[in-house]
Structures are given as C-alpha cells and as structure tokens.
Amino acid sequence: MVGSKSNCVYVNGSNRPYYHRRCKGKISSTNIESLPDELVFDILLHLQSEDIHRGARLVCKKWYNTVRTRNFRCARLRNSTVGLLIHSSGDERPIFLTLEKGRVEMSKLSYKIPGRVWTSCNGLILDYEVMRDAYAAASMEYKVAQTFSSRLRYPFVRGCAILTVGVDKFWRHVDTENLSPIGREILRGIPLTTEGYFHWTHREGTRVLTLNVETEIITETLVPNGYGKKTKYYLSTGRSLTLLIACSGFSWEVLKMKSETGEWTKLTKVDLKARKCEFEQFVRECCGPVVQPSSLVIKPVGWLDEEVLVLNAFPTLVCVLYKVRAQEIEFVELDFDDDDLNFQVHRIRM
Amino acid sequence: MAAETGTPTTLTLKSNDDELFSVAESAAILSVTIRNMVEDGCAGGVIPLDNVDGKTLASVITYMNGISAIPADEEKKKSYRDKFLSDKDFETLADMVLAANYLNMSCLMDAVSAKIAQVMEKKSVGWVRRKFGIENDYTPEEEAAVKEEHKWTFEGVETDDDN
C-alpha cells in the first residue's frame, strides 16, 4: 500500500482540532496570548480557585470573560471532587477524605479554617463566627440561608431568610407558614446541604424540612413509619439526603430521600457485626489500653461518593470506612491532636 | 490497506520544518489524529504534520515512546509525565500544548495544561502578565471594579507559608 498524501484527510482536513499558522523553520515564539481560546480555557481550568480569584481574572479581560462563563463554571464543578472535610476544634489544618478510582485518599488541606466549620457546599465553607446559619449553591450562585426567631408575635415563630452571597444586601423572607409548629422548631438546627437543597433535620425527629435553593420554597416531609423511636443519623452524600437508622451498635438501615419529592427509598443495610473483632483490635493498637472498645459509640458521619460510608468511633480519632457495594472495610486513625471532630461534605478542586 | 499487507510497525513523521522522525506505530497511535490516519490506511508513507515543528515533535515522540513503554499503571504514567515536563520552560510547554491539541493527545494536553497552571500558582497578577507577555487591557478603574467583585471570597483564609 502506498500512503498517498491525498488520502490523508486528517492532516489538513476539517476535523483537525486546531490549525496554528506558523512560518516554516521559524524559531518558536509561542506565548500564552497566541494560544487559541479553548486551550486558554483548559489551562485556566487547572488553576486553584484561589489563583483564579486573586490572579487570573485580574490579568486581562479575555481571562476574566473566560472564567465567568457558565461553561467554565460547569467544567470546574465536573472536575472537582466531592469528599468529606474533617475539622477538629483545635488549631489544625482540616483533613479531606475522598474516593479516587475506588481508593480512599486522605490529605491535609493547605489552609486552616478559623473558628468552626458550620456548613460547606460546592467549595464554599461557612464558618460560624461569621454567619449564624448555612447556605447552599444554586447553579451559578451561592445563597446563604439564615433562620431566626420572630419576636414580633407570641408564641415565637421560627422563620427563615435567604440571600445571594455577594449580590444581595438584604435578606429575602422564606415563607414558613405552611410548616407545622414542630416542624418550624427544627429550623433551629444546622442544615445539611445537597445539590441545590438545604435540609433541616433533628436527630430524634422524623420530620425533614427541605428548602429548594432555586425556588426558595420550603417543604416539610416525614420519614417512613416505624422509625420514630430509633437512633437516627441524617447525612448528606453531597447529592442527596440519607438517613441511617441504628438497628444495633454495629448495624444500620440506610434510606435515601429524593429532594424534589421528599420520597424515601430503602437503599441497603450496613451490618458490621462480623467485623467487630477487627475493629476492637485496631482501636487497641491506636488508643492503647486506656480506651475500652466496648465503650465507644460508632457514629455514621459521612459518605464518599455515595459509595463509602464513613463512621467515627466516638470519642476517638478512629474511623471505619465501609465500601457499601464491595462490603469491604478499612480502618484509619485521623492525624489530629484534638478529638472534637466535625464532618462536612465538601467539594474541592484537587 | 495496512492490515492486508501486514501492519507496518514503524511510521515516519515529518515536521513543518521538514525533519523526519521514525516512531513505532504502537507509540504514535497515542495521537488520535495519527491513529485515525493509520486506521484509514493513509500512514504508509511519510506523515506530514504541518502544525508541529521539529523541536516540539522530537519532544512529543520522546513522550510517546516513554509513556507507551509503561504498562497500564496510572500512577507510574503520572510520575513519568511529571518528570517529563519538569525541566520544560514555558515556551516549550506552550508549543507542546498546541502540538498535543493538534495531534489530539488528551493525556499530554491535560498534563501540560496542568503544568502551565502550576507555574501560575500563588503568583501575583503582575508576575503572570510579565511571564506570559500579556498586556493589561484594564483601565485602573475597571481593574479596581473587578477586584471589588466577590470580595468576600477567601477573606480570612490563612495560607501556609511553606506552600
């Protein structure tokens, strides 16, 4: 076969990615300005958020316009990693747990967070000395929701207000008239965030309040019957709200709520009874003889990619990582000095 | 077609400054552009790559050979890429990202883009403009206005000195 040039449509043809005109033999003088827009887009996509904010967007108008596009923001979200931000109350850098290609990765963030993390979503962390309550990210904007007690009438009614960060100067009132009096009381707590929603829950309670961040409408739902008396753990996977109901000290039933409709479905049952010995062995190795493994409470604290359930052996730094589908178990000891821990679903650009 | 006459194991690539390079087909087909040509049976002679100069093509071929010699181990491939790019200056990187784009080699493009982004890490706006030869097209008023936008972001976040 002869490779005739006329057949080589890909070299000069229409589907080549980009044609860069350059004089033959001329010594390269490529600089970033001569790169086509889509390559500049790719390069800026790899920057840390801080460098985009403090650097790139101020460099020139072209870069500013690139990072402001919806495409760019969507690509950033797609390329980011959802994980679990673990923060101790000591003056320590937070740990970030993620699932990378099926393996759990643990890293220390390069910055400290002053105060205590209140909530976190899509890369924004609220620390609670600054803002009383929580927030969520809509498709393009961050919104902060704040709940409060109305002093204007008696009995006091818990209300909710919302504002778009960096845009609004005033809080917008969210209608809570449709909520039951008990439901309104839950607004006192710290909400969980999932994609586009806030959820207020109460550990003992069976009511969930869901605030749709786009529509700013709040609805009240009940968990399925039969779980009223049991110990409950409400956790966000980042995408949706889950409820773990303790069946024993080592097993939990997992339910998941559809944010749009408030429908609950049973996902699975996590049963670690058979692994109790391994767990006790690990606790002994980490904590020495001072800690009695039987005195610890195993608390579900978070999810990695809806696939790994993270449990904390309270009050120690030992965590159990349970891969739900593979039914594999791993133990880790977190590298903190302080054992007062806070777990938050968080999205980060790695 | 190539398959009928026995698959050629070596391809000849020609840069836009007329340098010729021999490269194993198994390595060259990391480039989707070249792979498509091979599959369409038009890679038997010399393959002209009109948008890549000899210096850059030599570098890309070194990368093709290096990365294709590594078995399917993502971590080893990543460390090879890091090492391969570690001594490249900015101009070379810019040429490389253009070549990778033209040759449709997503893994190289991604690595080079990340490397260029890494150069900008924690650098001042002025430094980035100087280094990359970008003209500041903001008026002082416009620049101040952009700085005001989203001013709340990253306020109060401490950065470690060693990073």
Chai-1 contact restraints between the chains, C-beta under 6 A:
chainA,res_idxA,chainB,res_idxB,connection_type,confidence,min_distance_angstrom,max_distance_angstrom,comment,restraint_id
A,M1,B,T5,contact,1.0,0.0,6.0,A-B,restraint_1
A,M1,B,G44,contact,1.0,0.0,6.0,A-B,restraint_2
A,V2,B,G44,contact,1.0,0.0,6.0,A-B,restraint_3
A,G3,B,C42,contact,1.0,0.0,6.0,A-B,restraint_4
A,G3,B,A43,contact,1.0,0.0,6.0,A-B,restraint_5
A,G3,B,G44,contact,1.0,0.0,6.0,A-B,restraint_6
A,G3,B,G45,contact,1.0,0.0,6.0,A-B,restraint_7
A,N7,B,C42,contact,1.0,0.0,6.0,A-B,restraint_8
A,C8,B,M37,contact,1.0,0.0,6.0,A-B,restraint_9
A,C8,B,C42,contact,1.0,0.0,6.0,A-B,restraint_10
A,Y10,B,T33,contact,1.0,0.0,6.0,A-B,restraint_11
A,Y10,B,N36,contact,1.0,0.0,6.0,A-B,restraint_12
A,Y10,B,M37,contact,1.0,0.0,6.0,A-B,restraint_13
A,V11,B,P48,contact,1.0,0.0,6.0,A-B,restraint_14
A,P17,B,N101,contact,1.0,0.0,6.0,A-B,restraint_15
A,P17,B,Y102,contact,1.0,0.0,6.0,A-B,restraint_16
A,P17,B,N104,contact,1.0,0.0,6.0,A-B,restraint_17
A,Y18,B,N101,contact,1.0,0.0,6.0,A-B,restraint_18
A,H20,B,N51,contact,1.0,0.0,6.0,A-B,restraint_19
A,H20,B,L98,contact,1.0,0.0,6.0,A-B,restraint_20
A,K24,B,N16,contact,1.0,0.0,6.0,A-B,restraint_21
A,K24,B,D17,contact,1.0,0.0,6.0,A-B,restraint_22
A,G25,B,D17,contact,1.0,0.0,6.0,A-B,restraint_23
A,S28,B,E91,contact,1.0,0.0,6.0,A-B,restraint_24
A,S28,B,D95,contact,1.0,0.0,6.0,A-B,restraint_25
A,T30,B,E91,contact,1.0,0.0,6.0,A-B,restraint_26
A,T30,B,A94,contact,1.0,0.0,6.0,A-B,restraint_27
A,T30,B,D95,contact,1.0,0.0,6.0,A-B,restraint_28
A,N31,B,G133,contact,1.0,0.0,6.0,A-B,restraint_29
A,I32,B,F132,contact,1.0,0.0,6.0,A-B,restraint_30
A,E33,B,I134,contact,1.0,0.0,6.0,A-B,restraint_31
A,L39,B,V97,contact,1.0,0.0,6.0,A-B,restraint_32
A,D42,B,S113,contact,1.0,0.0,6.0,A-B,restraint_33
A,I43,B,S113,contact,1.0,0.0,6.0,A-B,restraint_34
A,I43,B,I116,contact,1.0,0.0,6.0,A-B,restraint_35
A,I43,B,A117,contact,1.0,0.0,6.0,A-B,restraint_36
A,H46,B,S113,contact,1.0,0.0,6.0,A-B,restraint_37
A,H46,B,A114,contact,1.0,0.0,6.0,A-B,restraint_38
A,H46,B,A117,contact,1.0,0.0,6.0,A-B,restraint_39
A,L47,B,A117,contact,1.0,0.0,6.0,A-B,restraint_40
A,E50,B,F154,contact,1.0,0.0,6.0,A-B,restraint_41
A,D51,B,M120,contact,1.0,0.0,6.0,A-B,restraint_42
A,D51,B,E121,contact,1.0,0.0,6.0,A-B,restraint_43
A,H53,B,T153,contact,1.0,0.0,6.0,A-B,restraint_44
A,H53,B,F154,contact,1.0,0.0,6.0,A-B,restraint_45
A,G55,B,V125,contact,1.0,0.0,6.0,A-B,restraint_46
A,G55,B,V128,contact,1.0,0.0,6.0,A-B,restraint_47
A,L58,B,V125,contact,1.0,0.0,6.0,A-B,restraint_48
A,L58,B,V146,contact,1.0,0.0,6.0,A-B,restraint_49
A,V59,B,V125,contact,1.0,0.0,6.0,A-B,restraint_50
A,V59,B,V128,contact,1.0,0.0,6.0,A-B,restraint_51
A,V59,B,R129,contact,1.0,0.0,6.0,A-B,restraint_52
A,V59,B,I134,contact,1.0,0.0,6.0,A-B,restraint_53
A,C60,B,I134,contact,1.0,0.0,6.0,A-B,restraint_54
A,C60,B,D137,contact,1.0,0.0,6.0,A-B,restraint_55
A,K61,B,D137,contact,1.0,0.0,6.0,A-B,restraint_56
A,S110,B,D160,contact,1.0,0.0,6.0,A-B,restraint_57
A,S110,B,N163,contact,1.0,0.0,6.0,A-B,restraint_58
A,Y111,B,V157,contact,1.0,0.0,6.0,A-B,restraint_59
A,Y111,B,E158,contact,1.0,0.0,6.0,A-B,restraint_60
A,Y111,B,T159,contact,1.0,0.0,6.0,A-B,restraint_61
A,K112,B,E158,contact,1.0,0.0,6.0,A-B,restraint_62
A,P114,B,G156,contact,1.0,0.0,6.0,A-B,restraint_63
A,G166,B,H150,contact,1.0,0.0,6.0,A-B,restraint_64
A,G166,B,W152,contact,1.0,0.0,6.0,A-B,restraint_65
